[in-house]
Amino acid sequence: MRPDDGFPTLSDATGAVMSYPVGRWALFTLWLWFGWHTFVRGWHFLLQDPS
């Protein structure tokens, strides 16, 4: 993809969310949640069968 194709990048979206204090807190809590479930509980949490 080229920068001028009209689609926002992940960096653009993150910058837009982080321009608000609530967005910063939301990304921070999402980061903490993902880190806890990935590294403390292990990958098996993400790979469980939903049934």
Contacts in CASP RR format, 6 or more apart in sequence:
PFRMAT RR
TARGET T0000
AUTHOR 0000-0000-0000
METHOD contacts of the structure
MODEL  1
MRPDDGFPTLSDATGAVMSYPVGRWALFTLWLWFGWHTFVRGWHFLLQDP
S
1 7 0 8 1.000
3 9 0 8 1.000
8 16 0 8 1.000
14 27 0 8 1.000
17 23 0 8 1.000
17 24 0 8 1.000
17 26 0 8 1.000
17 27 0 8 1.000
18 24 0 8 1.000
18 27 0 8 1.000
37 45 0 8 1.000
37 46 0 8 1.000
38 45 0 8 1.000
38 46 0 8 1.000
END
